[in-house]
Amino acid sequence: MPDPSQYKTPLFDAMVSLAESRKISFHTPGHKSGKGIATRFVKYVGPNIFSIDLTTLDEVDSLQKPTGVIKEAQGLAAKAYGADRSFFLLNGTTVGNHAMIMTVCNPGDGILAARNCHKSVIAGAILAGARANFVYPAMDASLMMSMNVTFDSVRQAVESAAPEIKVLVVTSPNYYGICADIERIIPFAHERGMTVLVDEAHGPHLGFHPELPKSALSCGADMVVQSTHKIIGGMTQASMMHARSGRVDIMTLAGVLKVLQTTSPSYILMASLDLARMQMATEGEKLLSKALELARWARDGINGIQGLRCLEKKDVLLRSMGDLDETKLAINVSDLGMTGYQVSQALNTEHDIQVEMADPFHVLVIVSIGDRKEDVSRLVDALKEIAKGRSAAARFDWEQAKPPVGTPQGLPPREAFFAAHELVNLGKSAGRLSSEIVTVYPPGIPMLVPGEVITEDVVNYLSRVSAMGGTVDGLAEDGRIGVVR
């Protein structure tokens, strides 16, 4: 039975109570409970949403210094997730990654980060003035994807890293749902005196169903950030941070968040966090059972389509990974002679289906608690239609667009980011130092970090992915020519 306290939604209840009291407002926001909102907006979304678009008031507490209902709501989140303290984040997991690194790093400190980290981890290093060292995820030619870091690769990197590196940053699950072996990695890092930070953006549902991978907190992580909006019932931009005291100074973390987060937080987003926590804590297993059932049904159907392969749990376990979140469907389309970008476009324009992301070899689909059988059935039928008659197509080859590995570093990220710079045509940039974070987005994994030497391999990869239809973020635009800072 769920903990009875988890049925509470203190922040949301206080917001509704205040809205229904119909007090006269002479405070922000200026639309005054919707009376000043454009009529078209009100007609489309209805009036109630504006009545709970509030500012910091006695009845609804303050995110900067919570003492009332926000404090209670964050306490319930900590209890549900198994943390000593939990914090609501209003700039997504991005601000959580910034805050984690700034909390545990002083200028000049070194961090060891999995190279499949989100660009916000690098931004955190820039803000903290930390030096970045990397451990690379395993590449698999047969699956045509970057997997995740292995225990052995982390162990080797830790043992060869400089002794002053005290922080390990792991991304688990990654965008494809592949989990690192955090059950072994986290205790090992702790034995070496390291603080372990986990970007669990894609895992806010872990811990609420026995058939899903273990959560990072349950494996002993010191700080974890989760994108509540990505998988469960939070609204876009709403995330949570969970921390354990001991290796982390909770007061420092709270102070860092005060500096990084807005003083005008969206109460609507915070209410969605309050309700999403309640939903997972009280009926998460039931809701996630349904999502898993749909995802497994879809995976079986997709694997029955000639020319398509959907990543399975056995694929990752055989490759020394920790586990696979089966609600993620990573669909290899290379045997169709199409790129993932082309299949994504066909699904969108011909079948009115939008996927989470694409790469040169895959499309990625997220099956969540909001999906229905008819939606998933349409996806499988659409993929059948796209694959029809393409089984004999020339196979798209891994060597054509595999991501590069091992970029040498010339300067620390912060020094390079703020250094005097010039814009150089990407094709002529090899041998120079990047002053920008350059990623293929999504998933936002850095191909270049400030201070790294731009290699021919990186130039060729970014050019190929861009030509295939991928979005390269971090390249400035000078007319039609991609230039790098």
N, C-alpha and C positions, 0 to 999 in steps of 0.2 A: 504493500500500500504506500502511496506517496506520503511524504511528510506533510501533515495538514497545513503547516505554515507556508508551504510553497503554492498554495492556492491564492495567497494574498497578492495583490497588485497595488501596493501603497501609493506609488507615484501616479499611476493612471487614475486611481480612485480619487485622489486629491484634485487632479486636474478636472475631472468630470464634475466633482462637487463644486469647485470654484466656478466653472462655466455655468452650471445650473443656478448658481446664486444670483447671476445677472447683476453683479456689482458694476457701478459706473467706472469706466476706465479712463484715467488721465495719465496713463503710462504707455510705454511701448509694448507691442508693435503698433505702428500708426494706423493700421487698418481697423483697429478697435473691434475685435471679434468678428471681422468680416464685413462690417458696414462700409469700409472704404475700399474693398476689393473690387476689381473689375467684374462686371456682371457676368461676362462669359465664363470666367473662372468659377464663380459661385454656382452657376447653372450646371457646370460639368461635374464638379466634385461634391456639391452640396454644402450647406452652411455649417454643419457641426465641426468640421475640421478646423475652421478658423476660430471657433470659440475656445479650442484648447491649444491654440498657437499663442503661448504665454511667454512672459519674461520672469526673471527672478522675483518671486513674491513670497511673503511669509508662508502662505498656504502650500506652496509647491517647492520650497527649498531652493538652494543654490548649488549648482554643480561645482563651483570653485571652492566652496566651503560647506559641504553638506552636513546638516545637523538634524534634518527631519526626514521627510518621505524619500528623498533621494538616497540618503544614508541607509535607510531601512531597505530600499530596493536593491542597493548594491550589496548589502549584507545578505539578503536572500540569494542573490546571484553567487556570492562566495560560498554559501552553504550548498547550493545546488551543484556547483562545479568542483567543490573540494579545495577551495583556495583559502588563504588567510585573509586576503583582501581582494575585492573585485572593483573595477572602475568602469564606468560607462565612457565610451569613446565616441566623439561626434565628428571625427574626420577619418573614419574608417580605421582599419588595421594599420594604415600608413602612419598615423600619429602614434599608435602603440609601438611600432617598431622604432620610431624616433625616440620615444620616451624610454623604452627598455635600454637602449644603448647609452643614452645620456645619463641614465641612472647609475649604471655600473662602470662607466668608462670616464677617465680623466683625459685631458689632452695628452697625446703621445702614447696612450695605452694601445695595445694590440688586441684585435679580436680575430678569431678564426670563424669564418662563415662558410656555410655551404654555398657553392657558386650558383646554385639554382635559387638563391634568395631573391626576393622582390627588390626592386630598386630603392624602396623606402629604407631597407637595411643599410644600403650604401649612403643614402641621405642622412641616416642617423649617425653613421661614422663621420660624415662631413660636419654635422652639427656639433658632435662631441669632440672633434679633432682627433679621432682614433685612427690608427693604422689598420688596414684591412688585409688579412691573409685568407686564402681560400682553399677549401677542399672540394674537389670536383665530383659531381655525380657520375655514376656509371653510365656509359653509353652502350646501347644494345643495337647492333646492326640488324638482327633478325626482326626485332620489334620496331625498329626505326624510331627510337625515341631515347631521350635522356631520362634515365630512371630516377634514382635518388642516391644520396650518399650511402655507402655501406659502413658497417662497423669497422671493417679492416681499413678502409680509406680514412676514416676519422681517426682511428688509432695511430696510423702512420703519420698523419698530419700533425696530430697532437704531440707525438714523440719527437718529431723533427722541428716543431715550432719553437720560437724563442721562449725562454722560461717566463718572460714577463707577460705573455699572452694568457690571460685568466678568464676569457669569455668565449664561449662557443655558441654560435647561432645556427640553428637547424630549421629547415623548412619541412614540415611534415604534418599532414599529407601535402604532396605537391599538387600542381594543377590537375594532373591526371588521376589523382586519388592514391598515388603510390606513397606509402609511409616508409620513412627510414626506420631502422631497427633501434628505436629509441629506448626500448627495454634494456638494451645492452649499452648503447651509446651514453645515455645520461648517467648511469652509475659509474661508468668508466671515467667520464669527464670529471665527475665529482671526486673520484679517487685522486685525480691529478690536480685537485684544488681549483677547478674551473666552475664558474657560474654558467648555467645552461639556460639560454633563451630560446624559445620555440615559437616560430611564426606558424601558428595553427589556423591561419585564415580560413582554410577550407575544412576545418574540423569542429565547428561549434556544436555539432550534433553527436560527436564522439563521447562516449561515456553514458549515453542514454539508451543504448541498445547492446545486448550481449554479443550480437553477431557483427558488430562494427569494430574496427581497430580500437585499441586502447588509446585513451586520451593522454596527452603529454603530461598533464598534471598528475594523473594516476601513475605515471612512470617516473615521477620525481622532478620534473622541470621546475626551475626557480621562478621564471616568468613566462607567461603564455599570452599571446594575443589571438583573438578569434574574430572573424567577420560574421557576426550574427546575421547580417543581411544576405550573405552569399547562399546559405543552405537552409536556414530555418526562418523564423517569422519576424526578423528585424527589418526595418525599412532601410533602403539604400543609404549608405554612409554610417550606419549604426553598428558599432562593434563593441567588444569588451576586452579588458585586460584583467588577467588573474595573476596574483603574486603570492609567493610563500616567503615568510620572513626567515631570517637566518643569513643566507648569502646576499639577500636583498634588503636594503634599508627602505622600509615602506614609507617612512616620512619623506625621504629624498624623492622617491617615486611620485608621491602625491604632489610634492613641490614642483617637480619637473612637469607634470601634467597641468598644473596651474599655469605654468609659463607657456606651454604649447597649445593648450585648448582655448577655444573662444570663451569670452566672458558673456556672450549672448547665445547660449546653447539652444538648440531646437528641442523644445519639450515634447514635440510630436515624435521625434526620433528616440528620445529617452523613454517615452511611454512604450514605444514598440519593443525596446529592450526589456522593460519590465514585464510585458505580456509574453514575449518570446521565451523568457526564462520560465515563467509560470507554465507555459504550454509544454515545454520540454520536460520540466520536472514532474508534471502531473500526468501527462499522457504521451510523453515522448516515445516510449517503447511501442505503443500501439500505432502511432503515426509513422514511425520509422519502419515498422514491420511492413506496412503497406508500401512505402517507398522502395524498400529492398525487394519486395515481391514484384513490383512493376519493373524495376531495373533488371532483375534476373530474367524476367519474361522477355524484356527487350533484348538483353544480351544474347539469349538463346536464339531469338528470331533473327538478329543481325548476323550472328555467326552461321546461320543457315543460308545467307545470301551469298551467292558466288561472287568472289572478288572483294569481299569485306571480312575484316577480322576485328573482333572487339576484345580488348584486353581483359584477361581473366585473372582471378586470384592465384591460380597455379603458376601463371607466367611470372609474377613478381616474387613468389616464395621460392621458386627455383633459382632466382637470381640474387639471393641473399638480401632481399628487401624485408622490411618488417611486416607489411600487410598491404591490402588493397581495400579502399573504401569502394564497395560495389555500387554505390549510388552514382559513381562517375562512370560514364561510358566513353572510353577512348577508342574511337573507331578508325582503324587503319584502312585507307582508301587507295593505297598506292597501286594495287593490282587492277584498278579500274583505268589506269593511265591518266588519272586526274590528281591534282593537288588537293589538299584539304581545303584550301581557299576556294577552289572551283566548286567543290561539293557543297561547301557552306553557302556559296552564292546561289547554286542551283536549288538548294533546300529553301532559301529565303525567297527568291524571285519566282520559282515555279510551283512551290508547295506551301508557301506562307509559314515556313518553319524557321525559327531562328535558334542557332546553337550558341553555346557559351563562347567557344573559340575554335580556331583552326590553326594548324601549322602545315608545313609542306606535305606531311604524310597522313595527318589525322584531322577528324573533326571531334570535338569534345562536347558531350551532352551531360547535363546535370539533371538527375531525377530527384526531386525533392518531395517534401510533405505536401506541396501544392499541386502536384501532378495528378492526372486522372488517366484511367485506362485508355480512354478514347484518344487522348493526346499522344500517348506512347505508341498506340496502334498506328496513328497517322504517320509518326516518324518512321516506323518500320516499313510501312507501305511506300512511303516516299523514297526511302533508300532502295527498296526493291526496284522502283521505277527508274531511278537514276542508274542503277547497276545493270539494268536490262540491256543486253547486247554488247556489254563492254568487257566481258570476261576474257576476251582474247586481246585486249588492248595491251600496248607496250607498258611494261611495269615501270613505275616511277622509282628511280634508284636512290638508295640511302646516300651514296657517295656524292650525289648531286647537291644535297642541301643539308648534310649533317652539320651541327653547330661546332665551331672551333673550340679547342681545349688548350688552356695554358697560355695566357697572355702575360708577358713580363711587365712588372711595375717599376716605374721610374721615380715617382713622387708619391707621398701620402695623398689620399683623396682630397682632404681639405685644402692643402697647399696648392694642388693642381686646379681645383675648382675655382679658387679665388685669384689664381695667377693671371698676369697679363696674357692675353691670348689673341689669336686671329682665326678667321673662318677660312677653312681650306676645303677645296673640292675633295669629296670622299675618295675618289679614284686616285688622287695624288697625295693622300694623307699617310700612307704607310711609312713607318719610321718616326712619326711625330708622336707626341704625348697627347692623349685625349684630355680635355678639360671639362668633359660633360659625361653624364650617364646616358649611354646609348642602349636601348633595348628593342626587342621585337615585342610589340604590345597588342593584345595580351600574349603571354602571361606577365610581361614586365621583368623578365630575368635579364640582368645586365650582360650585354655583349662587350661593352667597354665601361670601365670604371675610371673616374678622373685619376690621372697619374699613370695610366697604363699605356704601354707602347701600342700603337695601332699597327697591326700586322697585315700582311697581304691576305692571310686566311680570313681575318675578320672583315676586311674590305670586300673580299669576294663573297663571303657569306651574306653580308648585309645587302650587297647588290643583287644577289640571286633571290633572296627572300623578298626584297622590294619588287623585283620584276615579276615574281610569282603572284603578287597581290597582298603580301604581308605588310603590316604597318610598322615602320621603323620610327621609334620615338627617340628624340634627342638629336636628330640631325636638323640643323637649321635649313631653311629654304631660301635659296637665292635664285629667283626665277624658277626654272625647271630643274636646276642642278642641286642635288643634295650636297650640303656642305657640313663639315663637322667642326666643332669648336676646339 
